[in-house]
Amino acid sequence: MSKNLNSRKELFINQHKKIRIAGKYRIAVVVASVVLQILLIVLLVRLLSNYAIFVYFIIQIIALIDIVFIADRRSNRSFIISWLLVISILPIFGHILYFMWGRCPSRDIRSKRIKDAIARGVSYLIKEPQIYSELGDLFPSRKRIAGYLGRKNFPLYKNTDCQYFPLGELQYEAMLHDMEKAEKFIFMEYFTLSSGRIWDKFEDVLVRKARQGVEIRLMYDDLGSIITAPDDLPEKLKAFDIQVAQFNPVQRHISRLYINYRNHQKITVIDGNIAYTGGANLADQYANLFPKHGHWKDTAIRLEGDAVWSLTVAFLQMWESESEEKIIYANYRPSKSSSNSAGYYQPFTDGPVNNPDNPAEVLYRKLINNAKNYVYITTPYLIIDNTMMDSLCNAALGGTDVRIITPKIWDQWYVHMVTQSNYGELLRSGVRVYEYTPGFIHAKTIISDDEHAVTGTINMDYRSFYLHYENGVWICGSPVLADIKNDIMDTFDISEEIQLEAWSHRPLRIKIIQAVLRLFAVLL
C-alpha cells in the first residue's frame, strides 16, 4: 500500500514539475514587480524626508486626513484597524502603500466592468412573489432571510432536486456521469485546475463532447492555477473548439494589487438543468488520490431543476466580466423542472465589488443569530472579525449548541495559526471547537435547526467575505438537510474536540506568533 502511495506521489511530482517551474517564474515576475514598487516607495520617502521637508510635512498631513477617512469608512472594522496601524506606525510609507493597495476595489475600471456584467445578468433573474409567500407560511422564522437575498437580486426557487456529496471523489463521479449525457452545453468555473488523473478524466469528456457539438466553456482563476495548470492549456483546448477564460491574469493591475481579488467560485452547469457547487476544485487531492494533507474532506451539492438557472447566470456574469463578450442568456435557460420536489433554494454570489455590503457574511451571521437549537459549521479557515466572533459567542452564551470543525492538518501554517488563536474566546463562551483528525477539511457549510443551511465556496475568513468572488446556496426545508446534518455529526465523531485548558497552555512562542499574526489577519 505504501509503495503504491509513493509511486502515485512520485508520478504527481514528475507531472507537475514543468508546470510548477513555469508558474513559479510568473509568480517571481509579479513578486519582483511588487518588490520594485515597495523599493520605489522607500526611495520616494527618503527623498522627501531628506530634501523636501515641506512636501514631507504635507504628506504627513494627508496621511492624518486619510486616517480620519479610513476610520469613517463603511468597511470591515478589522480591515480598518489593520490599515490604521500600518499608517500610524509608518505615516509616509503606510500612506502611499494604502493609496496603492488599500483603497476600495469597487471603484476601478475593472471592477466597473464586473459590476456591469453582474447587472446585465441580474436582469435575467425573475423573482416570483408566490414562492416567497409559500416559504413564509411554512417557515415564518426564515422568510426574512429569503427576503434579504431577494432584495439583493437572488431569486428564491422551488421545483428543484438536491443531492449531497460528503466527499469530493463522489462528486466527481456524478459530474462525469452527467457530463457524458450533455446535449447542449457544459460550463465549468473553478479556482484551481491541476493537471493529473482527475483533470485527465474531465478533459477527456470535454474534448469528446466538444467533438459531438456540445458547447464547452471553461474558466479558472489564473493565480489559483498558476503552478498547477499547464500554460498551454487554453491553446490546447481551443484546438477542440473549447472556450477557455483565465480570470484576472496575475500580471495585470499589479500597481493596484488586484492580484488579491480572485475568483473562488466553483460551478459546473450541464444543459442548464443540472448544476454542481461546493468546495472541491479540479485536482487530485480533492479526490484523495494522494495524501497531500492527510485525508481531504470536501463536500458538494447537485441541483436539478429551477434553481440551476441562478448558477448558470452566475457563471455567465463572470465569463462576461473577463471576456467582455455579450452573451445571449436566453440560449441557456433550463428546459426541465422538478415539480414534485420539496424545499426551497436560493443560490447567491458575493465579491469585492459588493463591499461593504457582502451577502455571504450577512447570511452567515443571520443563521448564527437566529439559531434556536443548534448551528454547526465546517470551514478550513477561521479568521473572523469582532462582529462574527460576537455572533458566535452570544449564540453559545444564549444556550444554542454552537460547534465548529476546522482542520487538524493545515495547508498554510500562518492561516492555521490565526485560526487556532481564535479558539480561546469561542471556548470560553461555550462554543465547541473540533479539529478534523484524519487530515484537512475543506468543506464550507453552515446548518441550523434542521431547517436551513448554506453550502458552497465560502470560507469563514476575511478573504471569502471581502476579497474573493464566491458562490453558495441557501437551502430551506429540503430533505437534503438531513444528509448534511448526518455527515457533520459523523465528522464530529472522528474529530478531536479542543479543550480550553489545553489551548491555554500552548507554548509561549506560539502565543506570541499568533498575537502578531492576528494584528494583520485581514491582510494575510
Secondary structure as UniProt FT lines:
FT   HELIX           2..51
FT   HELIX           53..71
FT   HELIX           77..89
FT   HELIX           91..101
FT   HELIX           105..107
FT   HELIX           109..122
FT   TURN            123..124
FT   HELIX           129..138
FT   HELIX           140..142
FT   HELIX           143..151
FT   TURN            152..153
FT   STRAND          160..165
FT   HELIX           168..180
FT   STRAND          185..190
FT   HELIX           197..211
FT   TURN            212..213
FT   STRAND          215..221
FT   TURN            222..228
FT   TURN            231..232
FT   HELIX           233..238
FT   TURN            239..241
FT   STRAND          243..247
FT   TURN            250..251
FT   HELIX           254..256
FT   HELIX           258..260
FT   STRAND          267..270
FT   TURN            271..273
FT   STRAND          274..278
FT   HELIX           284..287
FT   STRAND          294..297
FT   STRAND          300..305
FT   TURN            306..307
FT   HELIX           308..323
FT   HELIX           329..332
FT   TURN            339..340
FT   STRAND          344..350
FT   HELIX           352..354
FT   TURN            355..356
FT   HELIX           359..370
FT   STRAND          374..378
FT   HELIX           386..397
FT   TURN            398..399
FT   STRAND          401..407
FT   HELIX           413..421
FT   HELIX           423..428
FT   TURN            429..430
FT   STRAND          432..436
FT   TURN            437..438
FT   STRAND          439..441
FT   STRAND          445..448
FT   TURN            449..451
FT   STRAND          452..456
FT   HELIX           463..467
FT   STRAND          469..476
FT   HELIX           480..493
FT   STRAND          495..497
FT   HELIX           500..504
FT   HELIX           508..519
FT   HELIX           521..523
//
